[in-house]
Amino acid sequence: MRILFIGTGYIGLPSLEWLLYTPKHQVVGVVTQPDKPAGRKLVLTPPLVKVRALAAGIPVIQPVKIRNAVEELKAFNADVVVVVAYGQILSREVLDVPKLACLNIHASLLPKYRGASPIQAAIRAGDEQTGVTIMHMDEGLDTGDILLMDRVTIDPTDTGGTLHDKLALAAPASLEEALDLIDSGPAPRKAQENQFASHCGKLKREDGRLDWTKSARELELLIRAYNPWPGTFTLLPGTDKPVPLKVHRARVIPDAEACPAPGTVVSSDPKTGLIIACGEGLLSLEEVQSEGGKRLPAADFLRGKGVETGVVLG
């Protein structure tokens, strides 16, 4: 079948790679977001999807608004459109472009976690499973009929980054099965159970500020979920103003006894670690990073920069 691939994020690269190499299908074009400034020097940088497509000799278009590029999309004469992490809602005119289907690869078990941050939401909720959903797209936000779902285990050590990569690598097998079903037709369609739907929005850096009134378990899950993006941080008391401290990894102290006020530094010794009181329980900060500094194990951080026991983090 003739496939038009629409996507921007890294999570779609393994699926694009499979489409480029499989003899079953032909990628006739790629649609991605415009190049954007990146890095400290704000160098104009193309999406990796564009780089890979051009290397394979596939034509690429980058409309600012895809709804204004319908005629360009029709020119690809695609049987199926495959969308993953594109970043724009598709209008009915765009959805009607392919002859057979417009499919979306979504990184959750729909209808749970519709929206922009399903991977982080699943870890934050303490779920043991998530997965890849292939759905027939409609004009809503991740509301289309389900074609198929494949489950992926969330390990206790998974972060937002590692789970992202697991789902990215799982997606091509799900996509292959879905395209086989489209090709043999008619493909399954199961309406989502909207009463069980939940939504997760786009994350911002401020979402990563640690609220010490929450339980140690909630904060440990949040730190895992938001690693690497948007990251988590707290505020250390400073001479003039509070100083940000990034937290990359943490561990719940089991069977903690009664704790002082949330945010209180209970231990700041390199031998015992950097331990903070929470709304419920104690949390050991295992890997941290001061502003402008390197990521360090907490013990190394405490050897280089003292944190007084008893101070309260913000």
N, C-alpha and C positions, 0 to 999 in steps of 0.2 A: 504494500500500500504506500501511497505518497503521504509523507508525514511533514507537517509544519510544526516546528518546535518553538514554543514561546516560553521564555524563562530568563532569569537574571542571576539568581543566587547559586552559590557553589553546590547546594544540595541537589541541583538538577544535572550537574556535570556527568555523574555515572550513567544516568538515563540517556543523556545525549550521546555519550560515548558508545553505549550499547546500540543505539539506533544507527550510529554511523557505521558500525561494523557488521550488524546482522544482515544476512542476505535476504531476510524476509521483507524488509521495508526500505524505502528510499527517503532520506531527508531532503526535501526540496527547498527548504528555507528555514532561517532562524530569525525570530523577532526577540529583541532584548531592549533594555533601557539604554538611554543615551550615555555616552562616556561621562564620568564625573571626576572632579578633583579629588585626589587622595594623598594621604601622607602630610607631613609637616610643610612640604613645599607646594602642596596642592597641585601636583602634576596631574594633568588630564589622563585618566586611566580607563581603558575599556573593560567591560565585564568579561570574566573568564569564559563565559559561554560564547561571546563574540570571538575571542581569540581562538578558541578550539574550532569553531565553525569555519572561520576564514582559513585556518591551517588545513582543513579538510576540503577546501574549495567550495564551501556552501555559501550561497548569498545570504547576507545579513541586512536587516533593516532595523532602525532604532527610532521609531516615532516617539515624540514627546507624549502624545495622547494616542493610544492605539485605536480609539473610536474614530479618529480622523484618517485612518490608513486602510479602510475597508477595501478599496479598489486595489491597493497594492497587495493585500492579503489574498484577494480572489485570484490574482494573477499567478499565484503559486499552484493553483488547481489541486489543492490538497484533498485527500480522502479523509484524513483524521488530523485534528489539531491536538497536540499534547502540551499542556500548560503545567509548569511547576515553578513556584516562587517567583512570579513575574512582578507582582507589586501593583497591578491595576485591576479594577473590576472590568470585565468584558461586557460590552453592550450586546443587545440581541442581534444587531447587525454583524458583529464579529462572531458571535456564537453560531450564526447561520452560515458562515463561510465554508466550512468543510462539508463534503458530500455525505459522510457517514456519522461522524461524532466529534464532539469537542470534549476531551477528557482532561481532568485535573488530577495531579498526584499531590495528595495532602498528607502531612506527617502527623496524623493522629487517627484514632479509631472513631470516626464521626458517628453521631453528632457531637461527641465530646471535643472540646477545644477547637471550635471554629475560630478563624482569625489568624493573626500574624505571628503568634508565638506559641504554637502548640507543643513544641518540644520542651520548652522551659516550663510550661504549665503542667505537663505530665509529671516531671520530676518534682516540682514544687508541691504538687498534691500528694506525693508519696505513692504514686501508682506503681504497680509491679510490671505492668505491660503497657505498651503503646503499639503503634503500627503504621502501616501505609494503607491509605484508602485511595482507590481509583474511583472517581465519580464522573457522571455525566454532568457537565456544567450547565447551570442556569444563571439568571441575572442576579441572584442573591450572593451573599458571602458564605461560601462553602455549604450551600443548602441543597445542592443537586442530588439526584438519585444515585445510590451507590451501585457500582458495577461489581467490585470485589474489595475485600479487606484482607491483609496479611498481618499477623501479630509479630511483635518484636519485644523481647524481654528487656526490662530496665534493670540493670545490675545495681547493687548497692553502692558501687563506686562510680557509676556513670555521672558525667557532668553534661551540661548543655552541649558542649563541644563533642564529647565522645558519642553521645546518643544521636546527635545530628549526623555524624559520620556513619553510624550503624544504619540509620534509616536511609541515608543517601545510597549506600551500597545494597540495601534490600530492595530499593525501588525498581531497578531494572527487571527483576524477575516478576514482580507484580505487573509491571507495564507489559512485559511480553505476554503474560497470560491474558491480560485485558485486550490487547490488540488481536490475539488469536480469537477471542470471543467475538470481537467486532467483525473480524474477517469472515468467520463462519456464520455469524448473525442468526437470529436477532440476539444481541447481547443482553445479559440480565440487567434489570433496573429495580432497585429496592428503595422505596421512599424512606427518607430519614425519619426517625422518631423524634420529632421536634420537641416533645415534652422533656426529653433528656438532654437537650442541647445546652452547651456552655460556650462562652466566648472569651477569647484572650486577645487583648489588643497589642499594638506595637509597643515595644519596651523603650524606655528612656533611661539615661544614666541615673537619674534621681531615684528610679525604682529600686536601685541596688543599695540604697541607704539602709543599714541594719537597724531595726527597731527592737531594742533589747527587752521590751516588755513582752515580746513573743517568746514561746518556749524554745529551749535549745534545739529540739528536734525540728521545729519549723524553720529556724535560722540555718541549721545545717543543710536542710533541703533547699532553701533559697540560695545559699552559697554555691551548692552544686549546680542548681538549675541555671544560675546566671553567670557561670564560668564557661566561656570567656566573655560573653556579652549579656547584659550591659556591665557585668562585674558587680561586686559588692564592696561596700566601704563603711567605715565608722569614723568618728572624729575623736582624735586625741586632744586633751587640753594643751594649749600652746601659750607662749609668753604674751603674744598680742591677740591671737585668735586661734580657734580650734584648727588642728592640722589633720587632713584626711589620711587615713590608713586603709589601703586596699586589703581585702581578705580573699585569698585564692582557695584556701582549703581549711576545713574545720572538722572537729570531731566532738560528738556528744560525750560528756563524762557520765558513765553509767552510775546509777544508784547514788546520785548526788544528794547530800543532806540539805537541810534548810539553807537558803542562800540569802545574801544581803540584797540591797536594792538593785533592780535590773540595770545592767551596764557597768556595775562595779568590777574593777580588776581584782580578782581573788588571789591570783598568783602571777608574778612577773619574773620568775627565776628561770634561767636557761635550763636548769635541771628538771624542773617540773612543768615549764611551759607558760604560755600566756593564756590564762583561764579567766573567763568572764561570766558573771552571774546574769542569768536571763529571767524572764518572767516565771519560767519554770525550768529548773535544772541549770547545769553549768555547761559552757561551751569552750573547748580548747581550740584556739586559733593556731593551726598547724603551719600555715604558710601565709606570709603577709608581705606588703610592699609599701614603704613610705613614699611620700610625694617626691618624685625625681630620683628615687632609688631603685634597687634591683629587687626582684622577687627573692625572698629568703625564707628558710625554715625559721619558725618563731624563735628557736633557741639562738640562732645566729643573729637575728634582729635584736634580741634582748641583750646580747653581748655588746653590740655596737651602739645601742640607744636604749637607755633605761626608761622603764615605764613604772611609775610608783604604784605599789599595791594600795588599793583603797580609792584611787581616783575613779571617776565615773565617765565612761565614754558616751559620746553624743550620737 
